[in-house]
Amino acid sequence: MVQFVQIFYLCSFMNNIKNNLLLVLFTLVTFTVSGQVLKRELGNSLFSNDTTRMKKEIKVKLSGDTKFTDYKIISIDYDTTFVDTTLTLKKDLKFNYIRKDDFELLPFHNQGQTYNKLGYNFENNTLFPEIGITAKQYNYNTVEDIYYYYVPTPTTELMYKTGLEQGQMLDAFLTMNMSKQLNVSIAYKGLRSLGKYRNALASHGNFRTTFNYQSKTKKYFARGHFSSFDLFNTENGGLTDASIFNFESGNSNYIDRARLDVNFDNTDNMFEGKRYYVDQNYSLISRNRRIKNQNDLIKKDIIQKEKYQRTINRYQKDTANLAINQSKIDSLSFLATAITADTSQLRKVLFKNEISLQIGHILNYETKHYRFNQSSTYSNYGDTYDTPISDHTSFQQRENQIYAKFKSPIIGKLKAKISYYNYNYHYTSVIFDNAQSITVGDKLKGNAIAFGADWKTNYKNFFITANGSTIVGGDITGSSLKASAFIKKDSSYTFKGFAEFTTKTPHLNKQLYQSDYKKFNWHNNFSNEDITNVGIEFSSNKWGAFRATYTLVDNYTYFNENALPTQANQTLHYFKIKANKAFTLGKFTLDNTAMYQKVAKGESFFKVPEFVTRNSLYFADHLFKGDPLYLQTGVTFKYFTAFNASAYNPLLSEFTLQNTHEIGNYPIFDFFVNAQIQRTRLYFKLENFSAGFTGRNYYTAPTYPYRDLTVRFGLVWNFFI
């Protein structure tokens, strides 16, 4: 095995904040090694049926034979997966700005802008209130999005993708173990993309760093992270009426999209924030750990005894010098006799016999700020208090949680927790408007005490999980109960049923908002949203994957046609079914994902397309002698039925109800070529190459066109010592 050192300098990125250049520099020392590193797919296992091939394990001189399972990725729930350098179609689907499968999302024309929703997810609701500003949250990393690591050698991943008109995206990541006890990681995702339309610049930065520590005695454990983000966008408010006509008619004078007039000039918004998170615990009881430590000492003595005996045997075979070596033989025999350990002293350790008790503490502190600036007013937004427009919303939240975790073969895993939470959502002034007869306060501030418990257990292939929390005191109310049960038969199939019941405070920006625009000022006292979500899912290597959910929401809160927060007076009934199945014939594969949705009640305020589909037909094979290149190439077809999609409001950074403009019912064809050379994955794509012959009626939201034909290129590059 040949090893060589590569010093790689990453990231020189422009961030357009007052036209200054932000330089982000990573100096990553990496070693090229042979082999393949694999993992199981992160996230929901339902659509994680990728197959992988491993030619050989990584050979690392520094630490001996290192297996792919030694490169661990650990989730917030302590689920462990492994680093993956393979190339699959599902990797291509996640090769985007948010690095997630965006099947239920419809991107705007520029990378780094927001997404319109083609489907909704009412699962994993948070108990405590959130700021809102939902259109800016797609590149925001929640606590659940942060992973922790354990790696035997420094590990690096570099992702690069071209932007749209003068831009690019870079996501650079490095993790290493400083010792067997301590792992650290650092990552930065930067984006700058001008876009083809006027005033559509996206300039984003997302920094995160983590640590993962365990004491030598394995009794104390700590992990945490720091996350910082700044998401800056210039906003154009969509095309004017005249520009929409010129766009749809295919006027050749406007092939250059920058020539089309837009509604906003000199308008921008910024969403930024920081989070500090620490989780630590101490083991009070750990019976199996004591047994394991005892066994390790016994095994060490046995190995030493066997070593003495091998040396004695070697001396005894040397008959010519036996007399000379006799004193050495006697000395080693004495040492070997002094070791009384043998294999009969080893105690069998089984998982089912483990009993442990841990106490721990979690600190989560987070700040968020949202700003909207506009030098000249927009008449459709109405009268103003002041010009230019300068709106600023701030939010801070802090959670302290104390917990105890108990594990036994009878009970399973049980976690009891108590949390103290406080929040401060605020502005810098109080508005008294006698003309409109409104008074808008400057803050929503409060605290809450919550009790909760999490439980996991299993019997053979049958698994049960449940967790619940309720607020027992403070300025807000709420509760959450989630439960699931599933059967897993090796890797053949998984069948799962789940239910979730949540009552929670609506987003804070729907309850209180201040703006220099008079229309966008309110102080509401909304009731809690009550959410019931039940569903089933099934996945099989043979039959594919299937998932169905039925959701009921009382007091559903949304922004109406006038962009004002409103609480529905009837219960929302929402049904969604999603299926995935791939068919392979020789070297060709047809991968299909389809979704059907139905709003049984509440269709007047909740809009979704009835049918959404994505179908990829591609060729895949190894090329050239020795299989140095793995190639995938094919076409992806995307389609959704027409519906009154939500309108985008850049001032609120929210989507609002509208009933006058349908979008959809247009095909989208993407041509792609993906290749893998060792641990380097290359991506090439013609996005929406069908735009030239399907007409100019493709929109993401009213007045916001979907992407024209675009050529994109990128790569994902992994390094290991």
C-alpha positions, 0 to 999 in steps of 0.5 A: 500500500502506497501512502502519500500526504496531500495538503489541501486548502479549501474554501475561498468564498465570497459572502456579500455583506457590504461587498466584503470578502469573507475567506473561509480556509480549511487546511486539511492534512489527508492521506490517500489510502486504498479501499472502500468505506461504507455505511447504512443510510442515515435518517428514515430507513424507509427509503434507505435500501441502497446496496453497496459493494466492499472490495477490501477493508482499509489497511492503515499502517498506523493502527493495523487493519481498520474496518469500515465499521470503525468510522462511526457516525452517531446521531442525537439518539445514539444510533450509529451508522458508518461513513459511506463513499459509495455512489448510488442514485439516492446519493445523487438525489441528496446532492443539493443545497440542503443535502437531503432528498427534496422530493416533497419540495419545489426549489426556487430559480436560484440555489440558496433561495427557499422552497415551496412545499409539495407535501407536509410532514406533521411528525416530530413536533417540538413542544416549545414555541419556535420563531417561525420565519419558515421560508428561511429554515431550510439551511438551518441545522436543528439539534437532530441534524448534528452528528457526532463521530468516532474515527480511527484516522482523520477523515475529511469530506469535501462537497463542491457544486456550481451555482447559478450565474457566478457562484458556487457551493462548498461544504467542507468537513473534517473529523479526527480523534485526538485520543481514544476518548476524544473526537472533534469535528469542524465543518463549514458550508458556504454558498454564493449564487447570483441567479439568472433573475435580477435581485436574487443573490443568495449568500449563505454561511453555515459553520458547525463544530462538535466534540465527543468525549468518554472517560477512560473508565467509561463512566463519564460521557460528554458531547456537544456542538456549536452552530452558527449560520447567516443566510442572506438573500436579496429579494425581487418580489417575483416578476411584474405583470409585463415580465410574466407576459414576456416570460410565458410568450417566449419573447426572444428579447428576454432569453437573458432573464436579467432583462425581465423587470421584478417587483423589488429593488434594493430589498434584502433579508437576513436570518442568522443565529447561534446555538450552544449545546452540551449533553453530559452524563455519568454512570452510577451503575454499570454491571456489565462494564465491571465484568468486561474490565475484569475479563480484559485483565484476565485475558491480558494475563492469559496472553502473557502466560502464553507468551512465556510458554512459547519462549520456553518452548523455543529455548527447549527446542534449541538442544545444542544450547539447552544448558546455557538457556536452562536458567532463562527457562527456569526464570520464565517458568517461575513467571508463568507459574505466578500467573494463575489466570485461565479461561475458566475464570472468564465470565460470559457477558450478554446484552440481556444481562446489562443493567445500568443507571446514568444521570445527565444534564443537557444545556441548549442555548440558541439565538436567532435574528431576522432582518428585512430591509427595503430602501423604497416601499412596495405599494401592494404592502400598503402604508408605512410608519417609516421609510426606508423599511427596516424590520428586526425580530429577535429570539432567544431560548434556553433549555436546561434538562436533567435526566436519568437513564435506566437500562435492564433486560426486563424494562428495556431502556427508560429515560426520565427527564425534567426540563426548564425552558425560557424564551424571549421573542422581542422587538425594540418598541411598542406600537400604539396606532390609534387610527387602526385601533391596534396596540402591538407589544414589544415582546413575548417572554416566558418560561415553562417546566416540563416532565417527560419520559422515553422508553425503548424495548424489544423482544427478539424482532419486535421493537417498541418505542414511546416518549411523552412530555407535558408542560406542568407549569409556566407561561405556556401549555403543551404536551406530546405523546409519540409511540411506535411498534415495528417488526424487523426481519433481518434485512428482508422487511420492516413493518411499522405502525406509529402515532403522535399526539401533540398540542403546542403553541403556534409559531411566535411570529404569528402571534406577535409581529412588528413592521414599518409596514402598517398592515404587518403589525399584530398581537394575537392570542391564538389557541394551541394547535392540536395535532394527531398523526397516525401512520404505517410504513413497510419496507422490503428488499423485494417489494420496495417501500410504502408509507401512509399517514393520516393527520388531524389538526385542530386550530391550524394556524396559517397566513391568509390571502392578505398575508395575515395570521389566521386560525382555522375554525374547522379541523384539518383532515390530511391523508398522504401515501408515498411509495418507492420501488426500483426495477432492475433489468441487467445494467438498467434500473427504473427507480420510482417514487410516487405520492398521493395526497387528499385533503378531506376537510380544510381544503379552503386553507390547506393546498397540496397537489393531488399527485407527485411523481419522480421516475429515474431511468439510468444505466450503471456499470463499471468501466475499463480494465480493473473497474476503476470507474463506476458510471451512472447515467440516465434521465429523471422525470418529475411531475405534480398535478396543478394546484393553488400553491402558496405565495411567497412573502419576502417581508415575512419570509413565509408562504401565504394562502392564495386562490387565484394562480395554479401552478404545476401540471408541467413535466421536468426532465433532468439528464445526469451523469454520475461517476465514481473513481475510488472515493471521489464522486463526480456529478453532472446534470442538465436541469430542466432540459425540457424547458425548450419544448414544454412551454413557459408555464413552469412556476415555483410560486405565483410570479416566481418561475422555476429554473430554466435549462441549467448545466450543473457540475459538482463533486464529493471527495472523501479522504482518510489517513 
